[in-house]
Amino acid sequence: MLESIEFRESKDVHRESVLDLYRANHWSSANKPDQLHQGLLNSHSLVTAWHGDRLVGLANAISDGFLVVYYPHVVVHPDYHRKGIGRALVLRLKARYEGFHQHSVLADKDAVAFYESCGFERSVCPAMWIYDGDDH
């Protein structure tokens, strides 16, 4: 399956494709479609995964460009879960920011094991946030 996926490091992604992907995963950020799309377009990096003309995954990074990078969204369409797409997206971003002092991600539920398999370690620092969603 992975060989039929095209990965792009481009911010050329249509709003409706993004919304379809997020809604399929029941992510509450889809309830703020304009902010979600603009947030992705204004990310430091955005990597997308395509099966033909269908957006099947994406990952973005927010960074100072030198020292610290945070990966807020790694999302893959449920029809494409467990096919290596999420891992490929994360590894592309990690390679882009290789040598940075700090790579950060917030992981919940089943995502913890996924991120550990991508080389992340659990932190001794507690995660803190103000969250306006209802999906965690």
N, C-alpha and C positions, 0 to 999 in steps of 0.2 A: 504493500500500500504506500509506504513512504516514498518509493521511487516515482509514484504518480503525483506527488505533491510538489508544487512550485513554491519556493520561499522567496519573498521579496523584502528588501529593506527600503521601503518606500512609504510615503504618507499618502499615496494615491489610493484611498479607500473610501468608498461611498457610504454615506450615513446609513442608508437602509440595509446594506450588507452587515454593517457593524451591529445595528439593532437586531437583525435576525439572529446573529450569533449570540448576543448577550441574552436575548429573550429565550432562546433555546436552552440556555444554561440557567435560566431563572435568576439572573443577576439583577439586583434592584437598580443598578446604575442605568439600566435601560429605561427606567422611569424618568430619567433626565436626559432625553436624547440629544439635545443641542449641546449641553455641557459635556456629555460623554464623548461625542464626536470631536468637539473642539479640544477637549483634554487630550485625546489620542493624537490629534493633528499637531498639538503643541508640545508633545513629548520630546525629549532629547533624542530618542530612537524609537522606531516602530518597525517590527518585523511581522509580516503577515504570511499565512499559509493558504494556498489556493489549490482546489481540486477542479481543474477546468476554470470556469468563470465563477465558481462558488467559493466565498470566503469561509474557510473551515477552521481557522485559528489565527490568533494574534498574540503578541506580547509587546509591552512597551517598557521604556526606561525613563526615569527622571534622574537627572544628574547635574552636578556642577561642572562636568566635563573634564575633571582632573583627578579628583580624589574619592568621591563618594557617588555611588549609583544605587538607586532603589527601583525594584521591579514591581510596580503596582498591579499590573494585569497580565496574567497568562491564561488565556481562555481558548478552549478547543470545542468545536461543535460535538454534542453527545454522540452523534453517529460516527465520529472519528476518534473517540476516546480509545486509549490503550493501543495506539498504532505508532507511537513514537513521535507524534507531531509536537506535543507539548515539550518534550525533552529537546527536540531539535530547535524549537524556538528559544528555549532558555539557553542552550549551549551557544547559539548564535549571539545572543546578547552578552553572555559571559565572555565570549571571545572578543567582542567589540570593546569591552571594558577591562580586559586583562591587564593586570598590573595596578589596578585601582586599589586604594587602601581598604575600602569597605564596600561590599555588595550586600544589600539588605532586601528582605522580602518578608511580608506578613503571610503566614500560612495558617489555615484552619482546617479542621476535620481531616479528611483524607489527603489533603494537599501537603500535609507535613511530611509524610513518607515520600511523596513525589519529589519535593524539594531536597530532602536528604539524599535521595538517589541521584540528584543533580549536583551534589557536592556541598550543599548548604548544611550548616550545623545549627542545632538549637542554641539559642543565646541564653545567657544567664540574666540578661536584661529583660525585664517584663515589657511586653508590647503595651502601648497606651494609645488611645485614640478617641476621637469624637466621631461617631459614625451615624450617618443619616439613612442607613439602609435597614432592611428587615430580613436579610438573607443569611445571617450568621448566628 
